[in-house]
Amino acid sequence: MNLSLPGEGDPRRREVRAWLADHPSPSARQLAEAGLVAPHWPSPWGLDADPIHQLLIDDELSRAGVRRPVNIIGTGWAGPTVLAAGTEAQKERYLFPMLAAEEIWCQLFSEPGAGSDLASLTTRAVRDGDSYVVSGQKVWTSLAHMASFGILLARTDPAAPPRLGISYFICPMDAPGVTVRPIVEMTGAHNFNEVFLDGVRVPAANLVGEENGGWPLAKVTLANERVSLSAEGAIWGRGPTAATLLDLVRSAGGCADPLLRQDLARLHSEAETLRLLRLRTIAAALAGRPAGPEASVRKALADDHGRHVMHLAKRMTGTAGLLSGTGPCGVTDAIWAFGFLFSPALTIGGGTAEIQRNIVAEQVLGLPHDP
């Protein structure tokens, strides 16, 4: 499969380059309105760009030193769901501020008793006139402490089978009754939160799709989440990669330990496997096929790979890994130490490794359902 980028004369490349010449320091809103934040989205929010066009735009933005606004949950997970099932009024209200990161989003899915088994959630939403009254608790909610809105799953028909009684809402995070409490990680960072919903009134206009039709939309969100979390960076698509570690080792003159060299070779093989899976995903998108169980395959492999990257980096620092400074193979401690502490989260967030393997077993291999 040839996925090389078009050359300098490609009209799409010239168009992006001309726009950047007119906007050498574009604002987040200008990037959003030009369709350059999520170019694969339909017009007017994107450019209906195919994967090659997207990569071309990425290349030109990188050359110009232009960074897109960051709203990971908004543009990565919430936006595609609103595009798929939202009303025109919802799209008009939320999508451009989302793309410009003027309003940060969070995801109100997981609960203390409903994480990987999300369909067992107990948060209730009861219709009362023009609002739904929502009560319950969510947990592991990234960015809830800074979010303007959250995508919320709540049970609207407790008598229905678990997957048939759930609805999907847009919840204002400043609504009365929303309480956010921080969960500080062992890294010292604060990204996760508990969220308590005590009689929160969510406008009925914020229902996405049909009442009790939230589970299929949740699957759309989760598929996009798992593709995002299985991107190249070892920490859920961000931070260093296996190539980063290998480059550090090369620049330090290599590694004399034969066992570490073997582990480095294994790390390269894992990274190459994931790269080829990403190309396969691009090929599927070019053919018009949606993300399916392959998202779970990628995430399950990427989770283990991310841990392997961070654990090997920590091993290579040796005893120096307990201190600040540089390890014997050129691995500095700051990002690697953070990644080492964070890496257990890789196999939990976005669906545990065990659940991802169950999905692959049942939907790809045709094995019996887990009792």
C-alpha positions as CSV (number, residue, x, y, z in Angstrom):
1,M,0.0,0.0,0.0
2,N,1.5,3.3,-1.0
3,L,0.6,6.1,1.4
4,S,3.4,8.5,0.5
5,L,2.3,12.2,0.6
6,P,1.6,14.2,-2.5
7,G,4.5,16.4,-3.7
8,E,5.0,20.1,-3.6
9,G,2.8,20.7,-6.6
10,D,-0.4,19.1,-5.2
11,P,-3.2,21.8,-5.2
12,R,-4.3,20.8,-1.7
13,R,-0.9,21.4,-0.4
14,R,-0.6,24.7,-2.2
15,E,-4.0,25.7,-0.8
16,V,-3.0,25.1,2.8
17,R,0.4,26.8,2.3
18,A,-1.4,29.9,0.8
19,W,-3.8,30.0,3.7
20,L,-0.9,29.8,6.2
21,A,0.9,32.6,4.3
22,D,-2.1,34.8,4.8
23,H,-2.4,33.7,8.5
24,P,1.2,33.2,9.7
25,S,0.1,33.2,13.3
26,P,-3.5,31.9,13.2
27,S,-5.7,32.0,16.2
28,A,-7.5,28.8,17.4
29,R,-10.8,30.2,16.1
30,Q,-9.3,30.9,12.6
31,L,-7.9,27.4,12.4
32,A,-11.3,26.0,13.4
33,E,-13.2,28.1,10.9
34,A,-10.8,27.2,8.1
35,G,-11.5,23.5,8.8
36,L,-7.9,22.7,9.8
37,V,-8.5,21.4,13.3
38,A,-10.5,18.4,12.3
39,P,-10.2,18.4,8.5
40,H,-11.9,14.9,8.2
41,W,-15.1,16.4,9.6
42,P,-17.8,17.5,7.1
43,S,-18.1,21.1,6.0
44,P,-18.4,23.7,7.5
45,W,-16.5,22.3,10.5
46,G,-14.0,20.4,8.5
47,L,-12.9,19.9,4.9
48,D,-14.3,16.3,4.2
49,A,-10.6,15.4,4.0
50,D,-9.6,11.8,3.3
51,P,-6.7,10.4,5.3
52,I,-4.1,11.4,2.8
53,H,-5.4,15.0,2.7
54,Q,-5.3,15.0,6.5
55,L,-1.7,13.9,6.6
56,L,-0.8,16.5,4.0
57,I,-2.5,19.2,6.2
58,D,-0.6,17.9,9.2
59,D,2.7,18.1,7.3
60,E,2.1,21.7,6.2
61,L,1.0,22.8,9.8
62,S,4.1,21.2,11.2
63,R,6.4,22.9,8.6
64,A,4.8,26.3,9.5
65,G,5.2,25.6,13.3
66,V,1.5,25.9,13.8
67,R,-0.1,23.9,16.6
68,R,-3.8,23.0,16.7
69,P,-5.9,23.9,19.8
70,V,-6.1,21.0,22.2
71,N,-9.4,19.7,23.3
72,I,-8.8,15.9,23.4
73,I,-12.2,14.7,24.6
74,G,-14.1,17.4,22.7
75,T,-12.8,17.0,19.2
76,G,-11.7,13.3,19.6
77,W,-14.7,11.8,21.2
78,A,-17.6,14.1,21.8
79,G,-17.5,15.9,18.4
80,P,-17.8,12.8,16.2
81,T,-20.8,11.7,18.3
82,V,-22.6,15.1,18.0
83,L,-21.8,15.0,14.3
84,A,-23.4,11.5,14.0
85,A,-26.6,12.1,16.0
86,G,-26.8,15.7,17.2
87,T,-29.4,18.1,16.0
88,E,-28.5,21.0,13.7
89,A,-28.9,23.4,16.7
90,Q,-26.5,21.3,18.8
91,K,-23.9,21.2,16.0
92,E,-24.3,25.0,15.5
93,R,-24.0,25.7,19.2
94,Y,-21.1,23.4,20.3
95,L,-18.8,22.4,17.4
96,F,-16.9,25.6,16.6
97,P,-16.2,26.5,20.2
98,M,-15.2,22.9,20.7
99,L,-12.8,22.9,17.7
100,A,-11.2,26.2,18.9
101,A,-10.9,24.8,22.5
102,E,-12.8,27.8,23.8
103,E,-15.0,25.2,25.7
104,I,-13.2,22.2,27.1
105,W,-15.1,18.9,27.3
106,C,-15.0,15.9,29.6
107,Q,-16.6,12.4,29.5
108,L,-19.2,11.4,32.2
109,F,-19.3,7.7,31.5
110,S,-17.5,5.5,34.1
111,E,-19.0,5.0,37.6
112,P,-17.7,3.4,40.8
113,G,-19.7,0.2,39.9
114,A,-19.7,0.6,36.1
115,G,-16.3,1.0,34.5
116,S,-15.5,-1.5,31.8
117,D,-19.0,-2.9,32.3
118,L,-20.4,0.4,31.3
119,A,-23.9,-0.9,30.6
120,S,-24.5,-1.5,34.3
121,L,-24.4,2.3,35.1
122,T,-26.9,3.5,37.6
123,T,-26.9,7.3,37.2
124,R,-30.6,8.3,36.6
125,A,-32.1,10.9,34.4
126,V,-35.9,11.6,34.9
127,R,-37.8,13.8,32.5
128,D,-39.4,16.8,34.2
129,G,-41.0,19.2,31.8
130,D,-38.3,20.7,29.6
131,S,-35.5,19.2,31.6
132,Y,-34.1,15.9,32.8
133,V,-33.2,15.7,36.5
134,V,-29.9,13.8,36.8
135,S,-28.6,12.1,39.9
136,G,-25.6,9.8,40.3
137,Q,-21.9,9.6,40.5
138,K,-19.1,9.5,37.9
139,V,-15.5,8.7,38.4
140,W,-12.1,8.9,36.5
141,T,-13.5,11.9,34.7
142,S,-10.5,13.5,32.9
143,L,-10.5,17.3,32.8
144,A,-13.8,17.7,34.7
145,H,-12.3,20.4,36.8
146,M,-11.7,22.6,33.8
147,A,-14.5,21.5,31.4
148,S,-17.5,23.6,30.3
149,F,-19.5,20.5,29.1
150,G,-19.5,16.8,29.6
151,I,-20.9,14.0,27.5
152,L,-23.1,12.1,29.9
153,L,-24.6,8.7,29.9
154,A,-27.6,8.2,32.2
155,R,-30.4,5.6,32.6
156,T,-33.8,6.9,31.5
157,D,-35.7,3.6,31.6
158,P,-34.7,1.4,34.6
159,A,-37.1,-1.3,33.5
160,A,-35.5,-1.8,30.1
161,P,-32.6,-4.2,29.5
162,P,-29.3,-2.5,30.5
163,R,-28.3,-1.4,27.0
164,L,-31.7,-0.3,26.0
165,G,-32.5,2.1,28.8
166,I,-29.6,4.5,28.5
167,S,-29.6,8.1,27.0
168,Y,-26.8,10.4,25.9
169,F,-26.7,14.0,27.1
170,I,-24.6,17.1,26.9
171,C,-24.2,18.2,30.6
172,P,-23.2,21.8,31.5
173,M,-20.5,21.4,34.1
174,D,-21.4,24.7,35.8
175,A,-25.0,23.5,36.4
176,P,-26.3,23.6,40.0
177,G,-25.8,20.2,41.6
178,V,-22.5,19.3,39.8
179,T,-19.7,18.8,42.3
180,V,-16.2,17.9,41.1
181,R,-13.6,16.4,43.4
182,P,-10.0,15.9,42.4
183,I,-8.2,12.5,42.2
184,V,-4.5,13.1,42.4
185,E,-2.4,10.5,40.7
186,M,0.8,9.0,42.1
187,T,2.6,11.0,39.5
188,G,1.5,14.1,41.4
189,A,-0.6,15.3,38.5
190,H,-4.3,16.0,38.7
191,N,-6.2,15.0,35.6
192,F,-8.9,12.7,36.9
193,N,-11.9,13.6,39.1
194,E,-15.0,12.3,40.8
195,V,-18.2,14.0,39.7
196,F,-21.3,14.0,41.8
197,L,-24.6,14.9,40.2
198,D,-27.3,15.8,42.7
199,G,-30.6,16.7,41.1
200,V,-28.8,18.4,38.1
201,R,-31.2,19.8,35.6
202,V,-30.1,19.1,32.0
203,P,-32.2,20.8,29.3
204,A,-34.2,18.3,27.2
205,A,-32.6,20.1,24.2
206,N,-29.3,18.6,25.3
207,L,-30.4,15.0,24.7
208,V,-28.3,13.7,21.8
209,G,-30.2,11.3,19.6
210,E,-33.3,9.5,20.9
211,E,-34.3,8.9,24.5
212,N,-33.1,5.4,25.5
213,G,-31.0,5.4,22.3
214,G,-27.7,6.3,24.0
215,W,-25.9,3.0,23.9
216,P,-25.2,2.9,20.2
217,L,-23.9,6.5,20.5
218,A,-21.7,5.4,23.5
219,K,-20.2,2.8,21.2
220,V,-19.4,5.6,18.6
221,T,-17.7,7.6,21.4
222,L,-15.7,4.6,22.7
223,A,-14.5,3.5,19.3
224,N,-13.1,7.0,18.7
225,E,-11.7,7.1,22.2
226,R,-9.8,3.8,21.7
227,V,-8.4,4.9,18.3
228,S,-7.2,8.1,20.0
229,L,-5.7,6.3,23.0
230,S,-3.8,3.9,20.7
231,A,-2.0,6.6,18.7
232,E,1.8,6.6,18.4
233,G,2.9,8.3,21.6
234,A,3.4,5.8,24.5
235,I,1.3,7.8,26.9
236,W,-2.1,7.6,25.1
237,G,-0.9,9.2,21.9
238,R,1.2,11.9,23.7
239,G,4.8,12.0,24.9
240,P,7.7,9.9,23.8
241,T,7.6,6.9,21.6
242,A,9.6,3.7,21.2
243,A,11.5,5.5,18.5
244,T,12.3,8.3,21.0
245,L,13.9,5.8,23.3
246,L,15.8,4.0,20.5
247,D,17.2,7.4,19.3
248,L,18.4,8.2,22.8
249,V,20.2,4.9,23.0
250,R,21.8,5.4,19.6
251,S,22.9,9.0,20.4
252,A,24.5,7.7,23.6
253,G,26.6,5.2,21.7
254,G,24.4,2.2,21.9
255,C,23.9,-0.3,24.7
256,A,26.4,-3.1,25.6
257,D,24.0,-5.2,27.6
258,P,22.8,-8.1,25.3
259,L,19.6,-8.6,27.2
260,L,18.7,-4.9,27.0
261,R,19.5,-4.9,23.3
262,Q,17.1,-7.8,22.8
263,D,14.4,-5.9,24.6
264,L,15.1,-2.8,22.5
265,A,14.7,-5.0,19.4
266,R,11.4,-6.4,20.7
267,L,10.2,-2.8,21.4
268,H,11.0,-1.8,17.8
269,S,9.0,-4.8,16.5
270,E,6.0,-3.9,18.6
271,A,6.2,-0.3,17.4
272,E,6.4,-1.5,13.8
273,T,3.4,-3.7,14.2
274,L,1.3,-0.8,15.6
275,R,2.5,1.4,12.7
276,L,1.2,-1.2,10.2
277,L,-2.1,-1.4,12.1
278,R,-2.4,2.4,11.8
279,L,-1.9,2.1,8.1
280,R,-4.5,-0.6,8.0
281,T,-6.9,1.8,9.8
282,I,-6.1,4.5,7.2
283,A,-6.8,2.1,4.4
284,A,-10.1,1.1,6.0
285,A,-11.1,4.8,6.2
286,L,-10.1,5.3,2.6
287,A,-12.5,2.5,1.7
288,G,-15.3,4.1,3.8
289,R,-15.3,1.5,6.6
290,P,-16.0,2.7,10.1
291,A,-13.8,1.8,13.1
292,G,-14.9,-1.5,14.5
293,P,-13.4,-4.2,16.7
294,E,-10.0,-3.2,15.2
295,A,-10.1,-0.2,17.6
296,S,-10.0,-2.7,20.5
297,V,-7.1,-4.7,18.8
298,R,-5.1,-1.5,18.5
299,K,-5.8,-0.3,22.0
300,A,-5.0,-3.7,23.6
301,L,-1.6,-3.8,21.8
302,A,-0.8,-0.2,22.4
303,D,-1.5,-0.4,26.1
304,D,1.1,-3.2,26.6
305,H,3.5,-1.4,24.2
306,G,3.2,1.8,26.2
307,R,4.1,0.0,29.4
308,H,7.0,-1.8,27.8
309,V,8.4,1.5,26.5
310,M,8.3,3.1,29.9
311,H,9.4,0.1,31.9
312,L,12.4,-0.4,29.6
313,A,13.4,3.2,29.9
314,K,13.3,3.0,33.6
315,R,15.4,-0.2,33.6
316,M,18.0,1.5,31.4
317,T,18.5,4.4,33.8
318,G,19.7,1.8,36.4
319,T,20.2,3.2,39.9
320,A,20.3,6.7,38.4
321,G,16.5,6.3,37.8
322,L,16.1,7.0,41.6
323,L,17.7,10.4,41.2
324,S,17.6,13.3,38.8
325,G,20.1,13.3,35.9
326,T,20.9,11.0,33.1
327,G,21.1,7.2,33.0
328,P,23.9,5.2,31.5
329,C,22.2,4.9,28.1
330,G,21.2,8.5,27.7
331,V,17.7,8.3,29.1
332,T,16.9,11.3,31.2
333,D,14.6,10.7,34.1
334,A,11.9,13.4,34.0
335,I,9.4,12.2,31.3
336,W,10.3,8.6,31.7
337,A,9.8,8.6,35.4
338,F,6.4,10.2,34.9
339,G,5.5,7.6,32.2
340,F,6.7,4.7,34.4
341,L,4.3,5.8,37.2
342,F,1.5,6.6,34.8
343,S,1.8,3.4,32.7
344,P,-0.6,1.2,34.8
345,A,-3.4,3.6,33.8
346,L,-2.8,2.7,30.1
347,T,-4.4,-0.7,30.6
348,I,-7.4,0.7,32.4
349,G,-8.5,4.0,30.8
350,G,-10.9,3.7,27.8
351,G,-11.7,0.1,28.6
352,T,-9.5,-2.4,30.5
353,A,-7.1,-4.6,28.6
354,E,-9.3,-7.6,29.7
355,I,-12.4,-6.1,28.2
356,Q,-10.6,-5.2,25.0
357,R,-9.5,-8.8,24.6
358,N,-13.1,-10.0,25.2
359,I,-14.3,-7.8,22.5
360,V,-11.7,-9.1,20.1
361,A,-12.5,-12.7,21.1
362,E,-16.2,-12.3,20.6
363,Q,-16.5,-10.0,17.6
364,V,-13.4,-11.0,15.6
365,L,-12.7,-14.6,16.6
366,G,-16.3,-15.6,17.1
367,L,-15.7,-17.1,20.5
368,P,-18.6,-17.5,23.0
369,H,-19.6,-14.5,25.1
370,D,-17.9,-14.1,28.5
371,P,-20.4,-15.5,31.1
